[in-house]
């Protein structure tokens, strides 16, 4: 072939490069992914032949321009998992199946006109969320969570705060009962990590949303689920349940990791010291910088080539899967000339990152707003309550989730001056 770094298995349609494919696992991936992206770029260029667990091949797009091209062309690179040429090789218990998806009537796993039909029902339901009420709910929940550990003088902010806060807040506006939240949170985290229990977690996740649809069918309320079901376009209960899975899954760990990664950044960078003295602009700057340099969704699946094509001189066969390397593209040196001054993008309000993806299938704007309200409010309340918070361990010991897709911390140990709980919260 004319491109020396590309070849293709004609029989299976799977990508095979002259260089061995990069395994999307291992300690470097979970401790310093940017080092790995830099190595990928040097050895493979902006489009990388990779191997997912189980030996499943794919292309990882880590070039900013190349990712923009993929996300801007839904006809050549549709989000249509039915096109995947690897289906004969995918076992039913493949742990990444819940993240890659299967053909189903869902806003996340549908394409074209069917996707737009779901958007017309989901977006208005999310737009109707009152931002002031959401902030009030988030403040109340944040205070309740902080009360549980503020008297100890130490905590793991991921397990005790960043993970539970978004799922409780989103659960409230969606209509999930508080008693169902802990198991719901476990299901979403477990399926995102892609481990041995991912398939079981996905099944339980579906049971939760089916239960919610049935409850709102009998007793509608002022919540996202009820508004979805009151939309004039008819949908089945299965479709409502699947769309709720997409809303909850997209909002939980991404927002949790947005909180955790932002707090971590502020704890290790002296330039964010103003945030601990009430400098609210510093919080916004840290949150935007995270969307550039430590994006919660570092890889998304995916797009599938509708025909043979080329991308960055790589031969892409019809049905090949392209993984969206949001984290790699955001730090592409072709657009980020000075990585030592990468905070400049945050300070100037540059939002041209892929933090919410891009194009027709980007995260809907109302969902972005909901996530930002929860994350920013959660950080503000935390710094108000514990203004002398410090990292409790060496930064070098922090590890990331064992997930191909998510880029958050497994834990974030902190120390602070113990304070009395506020108490009296409902």
GIUR-V418788 format. One record per residue. RES is the residue in one small letter. SS is DSSP state (alpha for helix, beta for strand, coil for the rest). PHI is phi in whole degrees, -180 to 180 (none if undefined). OMEGA is omega in whole degrees, 0 to 359 (999 if undefined). Layout:
res->(RES,RES)
ss->(SS,SS)
phi->(PHI,PHI)
omega->(OMEGA,OMEGA)
//
This chain:
res->(x,x,x,x,x,x,x,x,x,x,x,x,x,x,x,x,x,x,x,x,x,x,x,x,x,x,x,x,x,x,x,x,x,x,x,x,x,x,x,x,x,x,x,x,x,x,x,x,x,x,x,x,x,x,x,x,x,x,x,x,x,x,x,x,x,x,x,x,x,x,x,x,x,x,x,x,x,x,x,x,x,x,x,x,x,x,x,x,x,x,x,x,x,x,x,x,x,x,x,x,x,x,x,x,x,x,x,x,x,x,x,x,x,x,x,x,x,x,x,x,x,x,x,x,x,x,x,x,x,x,x,x,x,x,x,x,x,x,x,x,x,x,x,x,x,x,x,x,x,x,x,x,x,x,x,x,x,x,x,x,x,x,x,x,x,x,x,x,x,x,x,x,x,x,x,x,x,x,x,x,x,x,x,x,x,x,x,x,x,x,x,x,x,x,x,x,x,x,x,x,x,x,x,x,x,x,x,x,x,x,x,x,x,x,x,x,x,x,x,x,x,x,x,x,x,x,x,x,x,x,x,x,x,x,x,x,x,x,x,x,x,x,x,x,x,x,x,x,x,x,x,x,x,x,x,x,x,x,x,x,x,x,x,x,x,x,x,x,x,x,x,x,x,x,x,x,x,x,x,x,x,x,x,x,x,x,x,x,x,x,x,x,x,x,x,x,x,x,x,x,x,x,x,x,x,x,x,x,x,x,x,x,x,x,x,x,x,x,x,x,x,x,x,x,x,x,x,x,x,x,x,x,x,x,x,x,x,x,x,x,x,x,x,x,x,x,x,x,x,x,x,x,x,x,x,x,x,x,x,x,x,x,x,x,x,x,x,x,x,x,x,x,x,x,x,x,x,x,x,x,x,x,x,x,x,x,x,x,x,x,x,x,x,x,x,x,x,x,x,x,x,x,x,x,x,x,x,x,x,x,x,x,x,x,x,x,x,x,x,x,x,x,x,x,x,x)
ss->(coil,coil,coil,coil,coil,coil,beta,beta,coil,coil,coil,coil,coil,coil,beta,beta,coil,coil,coil,coil,coil,beta,beta,coil,coil,coil,alpha,alpha,alpha,alpha,alpha,coil,alpha,alpha,alpha,alpha,alpha,alpha,alpha,alpha,alpha,alpha,alpha,alpha,coil,coil,beta,beta,beta,beta,beta,beta,coil,coil,coil,beta,beta,beta,beta,beta,beta,coil,coil,alpha,alpha,alpha,alpha,alpha,alpha,alpha,alpha,coil,coil,coil,coil,coil,beta,beta,coil,coil,alpha,alpha,alpha,coil,coil,coil,alpha,alpha,alpha,coil,coil,coil,coil,coil,coil,coil,alpha,alpha,alpha,alpha,coil,coil,coil,coil,coil,coil,coil,coil,coil,coil,coil,alpha,alpha,alpha,alpha,alpha,alpha,alpha,alpha,alpha,alpha,alpha,alpha,alpha,alpha,alpha,alpha,coil,coil,coil,alpha,alpha,alpha,alpha,alpha,alpha,alpha,alpha,alpha,alpha,alpha,alpha,alpha,alpha,alpha,alpha,alpha,coil,coil,coil,coil,coil,coil,beta,beta,beta,alpha,alpha,alpha,alpha,alpha,alpha,alpha,alpha,alpha,alpha,alpha,alpha,alpha,alpha,alpha,alpha,alpha,alpha,coil,coil,coil,alpha,alpha,alpha,alpha,alpha,alpha,alpha,alpha,alpha,alpha,alpha,alpha,alpha,alpha,alpha,alpha,coil,coil,coil,coil,alpha,alpha,alpha,alpha,alpha,alpha,alpha,alpha,alpha,alpha,alpha,alpha,alpha,alpha,alpha,alpha,alpha,alpha,alpha,alpha,alpha,coil,coil,coil,coil,coil,alpha,alpha,alpha,alpha,alpha,alpha,coil,coil,coil,coil,coil,coil,coil,alpha,alpha,alpha,alpha,alpha,alpha,alpha,alpha,alpha,alpha,alpha,alpha,alpha,alpha,alpha,alpha,alpha,alpha,alpha,alpha,alpha,alpha,alpha,alpha,alpha,alpha,alpha,alpha,alpha,alpha,alpha,alpha,coil,alpha,alpha,alpha,alpha,alpha,alpha,alpha,alpha,coil,coil,alpha,alpha,alpha,alpha,alpha,alpha,alpha,alpha,alpha,alpha,alpha,alpha,alpha,alpha,coil,coil,coil,beta,coil,coil,beta,beta,beta,beta,beta,beta,coil,coil,coil,beta,beta,beta,coil,coil,beta,beta,beta,coil,coil,coil,coil,beta,beta,beta,beta,coil,alpha,alpha,alpha,alpha,alpha,coil,coil,coil,coil,coil,coil,coil,coil,alpha,alpha,alpha,coil,alpha,alpha,alpha,alpha,alpha,coil,coil,coil,coil,coil,coil,coil,coil,coil,coil,coil,alpha,alpha,alpha,coil,coil,coil,alpha,alpha,alpha,alpha,alpha,alpha,alpha,alpha,alpha,alpha,alpha,alpha,alpha,alpha,alpha,alpha,alpha,alpha,alpha,alpha,alpha,coil,coil,coil,coil,beta,beta,coil,coil,coil,alpha,alpha,alpha,coil,coil,beta,coil,coil,coil,coil,coil,beta,coil,coil,beta,coil,coil,coil,beta,beta,beta,coil,coil,coil,coil,coil,coil,coil,coil,coil,coil,coil)
phi->(none,-68,-89,-68,-98,-137,-150,-152,-80,-65,-70,-97,73,-91,-73,-136,-108,-64,-83,-60,-65,-85,-79,-86,-163,105,-64,-65,-61,-101,-117,-142,-63,-67,-63,-67,-62,-63,-65,-57,-63,-66,-92,-124,91,-78,-126,-117,-75,-128,-130,-88,-49,91,74,-86,-84,-163,-111,-106,-96,-117,-88,-61,-66,-67,-67,-60,-63,-63,-74,-92,-127,-69,-82,-78,-126,-75,-89,-129,-64,-64,-78,-59,-81,-99,-54,-62,-102,-97,-71,-64,-104,-59,-66,-90,-58,-62,-84,-76,95,-134,-58,-158,-80,-131,-62,-86,-110,-114,-137,61,-63,-65,-61,-65,-62,-68,-61,-64,-94,-78,-61,-62,-65,-77,-61,-78,-67,-75,-63,-71,-67,-63,-64,-61,-60,-66,-61,-61,-66,-62,-63,-62,-68,-65,-57,-73,-131,-67,-80,-89,81,-158,-169,-97,-67,-71,-69,-89,-141,-64,-77,-72,-59,-64,-70,-69,-67,-66,-58,-62,-77,-84,112,-77,-68,-56,-68,-88,-63,-58,-71,-61,-63,-62,-62,-70,-66,-69,-71,-69,-71,70,-90,-64,-95,-62,-66,-59,-62,-63,-64,-67,-59,-61,-63,-63,-73,-63,-62,-65,-62,-63,-65,-77,-64,-84,-144,-64,-142,-93,-146,-61,-60,-62,-67,-59,-75,-93,-66,-66,-76,-76,-132,-84,-62,-62,-66,-59,-63,-67,-68,-66,-60,-64,-63,-68,-66,-69,-91,-77,-68,-63,-71,-59,-73,-63,-65,-62,-68,-70,-64,-57,-59,-68,-77,-104,-113,-61,-67,-102,-61,-61,-63,-83,-111,94,-78,-68,-62,-63,-65,-62,-65,-64,-64,-72,-64,-62,-66,-88,-108,-146,-60,-57,-95,-78,-139,-121,-111,-166,-128,-130,-64,-83,-160,-61,-159,-127,-144,52,68,-95,-86,-105,-89,-54,91,-66,-91,-112,-87,-89,-84,-60,-66,-65,-67,-63,-109,-60,-63,-67,-114,-120,-68,-128,-69,-73,-119,-69,-68,-57,-61,-70,-65,-88,72,-74,-110,-85,-85,-102,-58,-116,66,-166,86,-61,-107,-64,-60,-56,-56,-59,-69,-60,-64,-62,-62,-67,-62,-65,-65,-66,-62,-61,-70,-61,-64,-60,-74,-67,-77,-128,-70,-104,-61,-136,-67,-91,-139,-66,-56,-66,-89,-70,-122,-96,-60,-79,-132,-67,-102,-93,-119,-93,-83,-75,-156,-144,-68,-135,-124,-167,-72,-62,-131,-76,-61,-70,68,74,-90,-78)
omega->(184,178,186,184,184,171,179,175,186,184,184,181,186,182,176,182,177,170,177,178,180,178,179,177,178,187,182,181,185,177,181,184,181,174,179,178,178,178,177,184,181,187,187,185,186,177,193,172,183,179,176,178,184,179,182,184,176,172,176,183,182,174,182,182,181,178,176,179,181,185,180,185,183,177,179,181,182,173,185,185,178,180,190,180,180,183,178,183,185,177,183,180,178,189,180,183,179,180,178,174,176,177,181,183,183,178,183,186,175,184,172,184,180,176,182,177,179,180,181,177,186,186,179,179,178,180,183,176,180,183,179,177,178,177,178,179,183,177,179,181,179,179,179,180,180,178,183,183,187,180,183,181,177,180,167,187,179,184,187,189,188,180,183,186,182,185,176,181,179,177,179,185,179,178,180,176,182,182,179,188,184,180,177,179,179,182,184,179,184,180,178,180,175,180,186,183,186,181,177,180,180,178,180,176,178,178,178,183,175,178,180,179,180,180,181,174,182,184,179,179,178,183,183,181,180,180,175,184,178,180,185,177,183,174,177,176,176,180,176,182,180,178,176,175,179,180,183,182,180,184,188,187,178,178,177,181,175,176,184,181,179,178,177,180,182,180,185,181,182,183,177,181,181,181,182,175,178,179,187,178,179,178,179,180,180,181,180,178,177,179,173,196,183,189,182,178,185,177,174,171,344,172,183,183,180,176,176,179,175,177,183,178,174,178,179,181,177,180,176,177,174,176,184,182,184,182,179,181,180,181,177,182,177,176,179,189,186,182,176,179,188,178,181,180,180,183,182,178,180,182,182,178,177,183,178,186,185,174,187,186,178,175,181,183,178,178,176,181,179,179,181,178,181,183,183,179,179,180,180,180,180,183,174,184,185,188,180,183,180,173,185,181,175,179,183,182,180,182,181,180,176,186,174,192,185,184,181,180,172,177,177,181,180,174,180,175,181,179,180,174,177,179,175,181,180,999)
//
